[in-house]
């Protein structure tokens, strides 16, 4: 979904102030490990496998229910890219750029050209992410696909989701050309493949986000000192704030085009930490089951029917329907809202606007983020299910025990919000 740089734009109007902030050491460590996590939902997919709980004796997997966000994409250009490029170009002509400034100018020009005025377009990396996820799924559950060589896939009408679906299912076909694939997209699927928060939640949440943002202002002095030979002359090239905002916008999306994190390193660790907090807060308050807005957001998720679709298709397969997997391709907002509604640990907890500042959103809503629900049948015909978020074993906060649950217990838990 479209990301907003509203906060940076608003901060350009605030008095210059860099206030000390108490940092969560865990969050700080994670951001240092991979600087692209700064962007949270623009973080390219990371495969981070963890130890798994063995399958109970006598149970075998037979069906997979899946929801996947589109892979890495271009961002929304607006005037951000062109404005920054103009300032860089003028500074270059005036001979004002440092070596780092010249390198940044080159990257801004290259990313702008790659963007090519196509907002939200899946990149080569985005295709690769889905092929890799699909390949691991097939390798892990090869017997499921061999036993029932039929797969249903539906997508949001957004081109980046359709291409993600093509990449994912294309890898399945490459692994087994005998698979029967059913593809579909259209308005009828948008209720559970896409999702938006209610306008009242959006605007009320922005008030809290801006309140937090006002506590920190980007360290413009160090940024301009790295870009300009003589920072006092930065305005000769144009609006320096347009340069800062545009540089950050492009830096956060560089990973989608397989560029390294050099651009993000133009900003201080404090600035990156602050930015990650704002994006996480934005995502959690507007899409998850927050204490402030969760009831209203979950009510919309209920109507949108992702949970109902998962249950209906699973029950169809359990009753004898011949499908190995149901694949859905959509957006991060629906992934977060759907997982919150289902009670997925790490996403569904009811945090408030202060607590969610340290929520590690990059672990849950990266590009190509996905939920996989694997169904196991016992010798007596009973069914267990297990949940994975981004290919990591997880549990439900609404049920004790886990990670293997009786399907009938899960359906009962789904009837109420966490």
C-alpha positions in Angstrom: 0.0 0.0 0.0 1.1 3.6 -0.5 3.4 5.0 2.2 3.2 8.6 3.2 6.1 10.9 4.0 3.6 13.3 5.6 5.6 13.3 8.9 8.8 14.4 7.3 6.9 17.2 5.4 5.3 18.4 8.6 8.5 18.3 10.5 10.1 20.7 7.9 7.8 23.3 9.4 8.8 22.8 13.0 11.6 24.6 14.9 14.9 22.9 14.7 15.3 20.7 17.7 17.0 17.4 18.3 15.7 16.0 21.5 17.2 13.0 23.4 15.0 9.9 23.2 15.0 6.8 25.3 15.7 3.9 23.0 14.5 0.3 23.3 17.8 -1.7 23.1 16.2 -4.6 21.3 14.7 -2.4 18.6 18.0 -0.5 18.3 19.9 -3.8 17.9 17.5 -5.0 15.2 17.8 -1.7 13.2 21.6 -1.9 13.4 21.6 -5.5 12.1 19.8 -4.5 8.9 19.4 -0.8 8.2 16.6 -1.4 5.7 14.4 -2.4 8.6 14.2 1.4 9.2 11.5 1.5 6.5 9.5 -1.2 8.3 7.0 -2.0 5.5 9.5 -1.2 2.8 12.0 -3.7 4.2 12.8 -6.3 1.6 11.8 -9.8 2.6 14.1 -11.6 5.0 14.0 -15.3 5.4 14.7 -15.8 9.1 14.0 -19.5 9.9 13.6 -20.6 13.5 13.5 -24.0 15.2 10.2 -25.8 14.7 8.1 -27.9 16.9 7.9 -31.5 15.5 4.6 -32.6 14.0 2.6 -34.8 16.4 2.9 -38.5 15.7 0.4 -39.8 13.2 -0.4 -36.5 11.5 0.5 -35.6 8.0 0.1 -32.2 6.1 -2.5 -32.2 3.4 -3.5 -28.6 2.7 -2.0 -25.0 2.9 -4.0 -21.8 3.3 -2.0 -18.7 2.4 -2.1 -14.9 2.3 0.8 -13.0 0.8 1.7 -9.4 0.4 3.1 -8.4 -2.9 6.9 -8.4 -3.1 9.4 -5.4 -3.2 8.1 -2.6 -5.3 8.8 1.0 -6.4 7.4 3.7 -4.2 5.1 6.6 -4.9 7.0 9.4 -6.6 4.8 12.4 -6.4 7.2 15.4 -6.7 9.6 14.0 -4.2 12.1 12.4 -6.6 12.0 15.1 -9.2 12.4 17.9 -6.5 15.4 16.2 -4.9 16.9 15.5 -8.3 16.7 19.1 -9.3 18.4 20.2 -6.1 21.2 17.6 -6.5 21.6 18.6 -10.2 21.9 22.3 -9.4 24.4 21.6 -6.5 26.4 19.4 -8.9 26.5 22.2 -11.4 27.7 24.7 -8.8 30.4 22.3 -7.6 28.9 22.2 -4.1 28.7 18.4 -3.6 31.1 16.4 -1.5 32.2 12.9 -2.7 29.3 11.4 -0.7 27.0 14.1 -2.2 28.0 13.1 -5.7 27.4 9.4 -5.0 24.0 10.3 -3.6 23.2 12.3 -6.7 24.1 9.4 -8.9 21.9 7.0 -6.9 18.9 9.4 -6.8 19.2 9.8 -10.6 19.4 6.0 -11.1 16.5 5.2 -8.8 14.4 7.9 -10.4 15.1 6.4 -13.8 14.3 2.9 -12.7 11.1 4.2 -11.2 10.2 5.6 -14.6 7.0 7.2 -13.3 5.5 3.8 -12.5 4.3 4.0 -8.9 4.0 0.8 -6.9 5.4 -1.5 -9.6 6.8 -4.9 -8.6 10.6 -5.0 -9.1 12.8 -7.9 -10.1 13.6 -8.4 -6.4 9.9 -8.6 -5.6 9.5 -11.4 -8.2 12.5 -13.2 -6.8 11.1 -12.9 -3.2 7.9 -14.7 -4.2 9.7 -17.4 -6.2 12.0 -18.1 -3.3 9.1 -18.3 -0.8 7.2 -20.6 -3.2 10.2 -22.8 -3.7 10.7 -23.3 0.0 6.9 -24.1 0.4 7.1 -26.7 -2.4 10.2 -28.3 -1.0 8.8 -28.5 2.5 5.4 -29.8 1.5 6.2 -31.6 -1.7 4.0 -34.6 -0.7 1.0 -32.3 -0.3 1.4 -31.0 -3.9 2.0 -34.5 -5.2 -1.0 -36.0 -3.4 -3.4 -33.3 -4.7 -1.8 -31.5 -7.7 -4.3 -28.6 -7.7 -3.7 -25.0 -6.5 -6.1 -22.1 -6.4 -4.7 -18.6 -6.5 -6.5 -15.2 -6.4 -5.1 -11.7 -6.3 -5.9 -8.1 -5.7 -6.5 -6.2 -8.9 -3.3 -4.3 -8.3 -0.7 -5.2 -11.0 2.1 -5.7 -8.4 -0.1 -8.4 -6.7 -1.0 -10.0 -9.9 2.7 -10.2 -10.9 3.5 -11.5 -7.4 0.9 -14.3 -7.9 2.5 -15.1 -11.3 5.9 -15.3 -9.8 4.8 -17.5 -6.9 2.8 -19.9 -9.0 5.3 -19.9 -11.8 7.9 -21.3 -9.4 5.4 -24.0 -8.3 5.0 -25.0 -12.0 8.7 -25.0 -12.5 9.0 -27.5 -9.6 6.1 -29.6 -10.9 4.8 -28.9 -14.4 2.0 -31.4 -13.8 0.3 -29.0 -11.3 -3.1 -27.6 -12.2 -3.2 -23.9 -11.4 -6.4 -21.8 -11.1 -5.7 -18.0 -11.3 -8.2 -15.3 -10.8 -8.5 -11.6 -10.0 -11.3 -9.1 -9.9 -13.4 -6.8 -7.7 -15.1 -9.8 -6.0 -11.8 -10.7 -4.4 -10.9 -7.2 -3.2 -12.8 -7.5 0.0 -10.4 -10.1 1.4 -7.3 -9.4 -0.8 -7.2 -5.7 0.0 -8.1 -3.5 3.0 -8.2 0.1 4.2 -8.7 1.5 7.6 -11.7 3.7 8.2 -11.2 7.4 7.6 -11.9 8.3 11.2 -9.3 5.9 12.4 -6.8 7.2 9.9 -7.2 10.9 10.9 -7.3 10.2 14.7 -4.2 8.0 14.4 -2.3 10.7 12.5 -2.8 13.1 15.4 -1.0 10.7 17.7 1.7 10.0 15.1 2.4 13.7 14.7 2.5 14.3 18.4 5.2 11.7 18.7 7.1 13.0 15.6 7.3 16.5 17.2 9.6 15.1 19.8 12.5 14.6 17.3 13.8 16.6 14.4 16.1 15.1 11.8 19.8 16.1 12.2 19.8 18.3 9.2 23.2 19.8 10.1 25.1 16.5 9.9 23.2 15.6 6.7 24.0 18.8 4.9 27.6 18.6 6.1 27.9 15.2 4.4 26.3 16.4 1.2 27.7 19.9 0.7 31.3 21.1 0.8 30.0 24.3 2.3 26.7 23.6 4.1 26.1 27.4 4.5 25.6 27.5 0.7 23.1 24.7 0.5 20.2 27.0 -0.3 21.9 28.1 -3.5 21.0 24.7 -5.0 17.3 25.0 -4.0 15.1 23.9 -1.1 17.3 21.8 1.3 14.3 20.2 2.9 13.2 18.8 -0.5 16.7 17.4 -0.7 16.5 15.8 2.7 13.0 14.4 2.3 13.6 13.1 -1.2 16.9 11.5 -0.2 15.2 9.6 2.7 12.3 8.5 0.5 14.7 7.1 -2.1 17.0 5.6 0.6 14.2 3.7 2.1 13.2 2.1 -1.2 16.7 1.4 -2.5 16.6 -2.2 -1.3 13.7 -2.9 -3.7 16.0 -2.3 -6.6 18.9 -4.3 -5.1 20.9 -1.3 -4.1 22.8 -1.3 -0.8 22.1 0.7 2.3 24.6 3.5 1.6 21.8 6.2 1.2 20.3 5.3 4.6 23.7 5.7 6.2 23.6 9.4 5.3 21.2 9.8 8.2 22.1 9.3 11.9 21.1 6.2 13.9 18.8 8.5 15.9 17.0 9.7 12.8 16.6 6.1 11.5 15.3 4.9 14.9 12.8 7.8 15.0 11.6 7.1 11.5 11.1 3.4 12.2 9.1 4.2 15.2 6.8 6.5 13.3 6.2 4.0 10.5 5.5 1.2 13.1 3.2 3.4 15.0 1.4 4.3 11.8 0.9 0.7 10.8 -0.1 -0.6 14.2 -2.6 2.1 15.1 -4.3 2.1 11.8 -4.2 -1.6 10.8 -3.8 -3.7 14.0 -5.8 -4.3 17.1 -4.6 -1.3 19.0 -6.2 -0.3 22.3 -7.3 3.1 20.8 -8.7 1.9 17.4 -8.7 -1.9 17.4 -12.5 -2.3 17.8 -13.2 -0.1 14.9 -10.5 -1.6 12.7 -11.4 -5.2 13.5 -15.0 -4.4 12.7 -14.0 -3.5 9.2 -11.7 -6.6 8.9 -14.7 -8.7 9.9 -16.8 -7.3 7.1 -14.0 -7.8 4.6 -14.2 -11.5 5.1 -10.6 -12.8 5.0 -11.3 -15.1 8.0 -14.5 -16.3 6.5 -12.8 -17.1 3.2 -10.0 -19.0 5.0 -12.6 -21.1 7.0 -14.9 -21.8 4.0 -12.2 -23.0 1.7 -10.5 -25.1 4.4 -13.8 -26.7 5.3 -14.4 -27.4 1.6 -11.0 -29.2 1.3 -11.5 -31.1 4.6 -14.9 -32.3 3.4 -13.3 -33.7 0.2 -12.5 -30.8 -2.1 -9.4 -31.5 -4.2 -7.0 -28.6 -3.6 -3.5 -28.7 -2.2 -3.4 -25.0 -1.5 -5.3 -21.7 -1.6 -3.1 -18.8 -2.3 -4.2 -15.2 -1.9 -2.1 -12.1 -2.9 -2.8 -8.7 -1.6 -1.4 -5.9 0.6 0.3 -5.3 3.9 -2.7 -3.5 5.4 -4.9 -6.6 4.9 -2.1 -8.9 6.2 -1.9 -6.9 9.4 -5.6 -6.5 9.9 -6.3 -10.2 9.0 -3.6 -11.5 11.4 -4.9 -9.2 14.1 -8.4 -10.4 13.6 -7.2 -14.1 13.8 -5.1 -13.6 16.9 -1.6 -14.2 15.4 1.0 -13.7 18.1 3.2 -10.6 17.5 0.5 -8.8 15.6 -2.7 -9.2 17.5 -1.7 -8.0 20.9 -3.6 -5.0 22.1 -0.9 -2.3 22.4 -1.5 1.4 23.0 0.0 4.3 21.1 3.1 4.4 23.4 3.7 0.6 23.5 3.5 0.2 19.7 6.5 2.5 19.2 8.7 -0.4 19.9 6.7 -2.9 17.9 9.0 -4.6 15.5 6.8 -4.1 12.4 9.6 -5.1 10.0 9.3 -8.6 11.3 5.6 -8.8 10.3 4.9 -6.5 7.3 8.0 -6.6 5.0 7.6 -6.8 1.3 6.3 -10.3 0.5 5.2 -10.7 4.1 3.0 -13.8 4.3 0.7 -15.9 6.5 0.7 -19.7 6.0 -1.7 -22.0 7.7 -0.8 -25.7 7.4 -3.4 -28.4 7.9 -2.6 -31.9 9.2 -4.8 -34.9 9.2 -4.6 -37.6 11.8 -5.2 -41.3 11.4 -8.7 -40.9 12.7 -9.5 -38.1 10.4 -9.2 -35.3 12.9 -7.5 -32.1 11.7 -4.8 -30.0 13.4 -3.5 -26.6 12.1 -0.3 -24.7 12.5 0.4 -21.0 11.8 3.4 -19.4 10.2 4.1 -15.7 9.8 6.8 -15.0 7.3 7.7 -18.7 7.4 8.3 -18.6 11.2 6.3 -20.8 13.4 3.9 -18.8 15.6 0.9 -19.3 17.9 -2.5 -17.7 18.6 -3.0 -15.4 21.5 -6.6 -16.6 21.7 -5.9 -20.2 22.4 -3.7 -22.0 25.0 -1.0 -24.4 23.9 0.1 -24.5 20.3 1.6 -24.4 17.9 -0.6 -27.2 16.8 -4.3 -26.6 17.3 -7.5 -28.5 16.7 -9.2 -27.0 13.6 -12.6 -26.9 15.4 -11.0 -25.0 18.3 -9.5 -22.5 15.9 -12.8 -21.9 14.1 -14.4 -21.3 17.5 -11.7 -18.8 18.4 -12.1 -17.0 15.1 -15.7 -16.2 16.0 -14.5 -13.4 18.4 -11.8 -10.8 18.1 -8.8 -11.0 20.5 
